[in-house]
């Protein structure tokens, strides 16, 4: 069934190209949330109302688990991807050394403070040989490697890394928040011990996420203790309506056409390159919807503001820094130097239209010329 394109955030004339920050809400997810809001019961209650809420939650758990290759009983609902990453790191057995890639999301970087870093190459891909060398000393470790980078869209060799980790007795956690719904994500196939996903990155409501566990994943203690919810792995009353929307979005995302979205992404890139932009990470396999465009000499925040004035929503790096724009640690890890402060992220939503890309392609050279004009004046 073809999904409606009527769901657009912000003003109706805004061209929204910031899906990696959050996706437009899918109609199916909205309908599921509204239907679940009519159910009053607490899913932990044993009376009829509670059982009705529980049924919605468990049906949703099964749908999300099936979508991403896990067993329903191994899915832990969380408030989002950040909490899922933190739970994966803090709930694992103590006295394990932490190893993360240099391109991880800040959610992982914060939860794994002090971790050893696996470098990334100029193509944005984590150095798997360096990971193997670190694990070669036999120290029990927990390794975090994202499936796809949120800024460049570069897809990481997680299946290969997980096989190396398992050979060395290491636990491996995968942040699949940006990859889910855009490429195939299957916990069992990847071979990881745990995997994080988030509702609003799929086109569901914000405020819900999940940590998916492999059957052999160790779990020492809950990050949030409470009344024994989620099999004692995450306390607190679950947000049933948000979870219902999460499941609806996960199901609907299977209908997206990644080839169509990739073609539109490539059109946007060609227009930007013709105007002098550099595409970061284009030598590696990437998510179909994501491009990272650096405009030499022009700060990223100036570009974001200029595009906003053109009624085009883009971002500078991750959107999880309380509105701050800073040099991208991802691009620095790729050795891009000052370009780390001069790159914007353009990420196409599930309902992107050709008109959105036409507007962006027309605006990019105009924006680039306007922002570079002061540079040319100073040089003269």
Protein Blocks (a to p, Z undefined) as FASTA:
>chain_A
ZZdfkbcghjfkbccfbfkmpccddfklmmmmmmmmmpmbdfkbcbfklmmmmmmmmmmm
mmmmmmnopafklcccdfbjklmmmmmmmmpcehiacdddfkbcfklmmmmgoiacdddd
fkopacfklmmmmmmnopacdddddfbdfklopacdfklmmmmmmmnopacdddfklmgo
paccdfklnopabdcddfklnopaehiacddddfklccfbdfbgcehpahhpagcjddfk
lmmmmmmmmmmmmmpcfklmmmmmmmmmmmmmmnopacehilpccdfkbccdddehiafk
lmmmmmmmnopacdehjakegopacddfklmmnonmjmlmmcccddddfkbcfklmmmmm
mmmmmmmmmmmmmmmmmmZZ
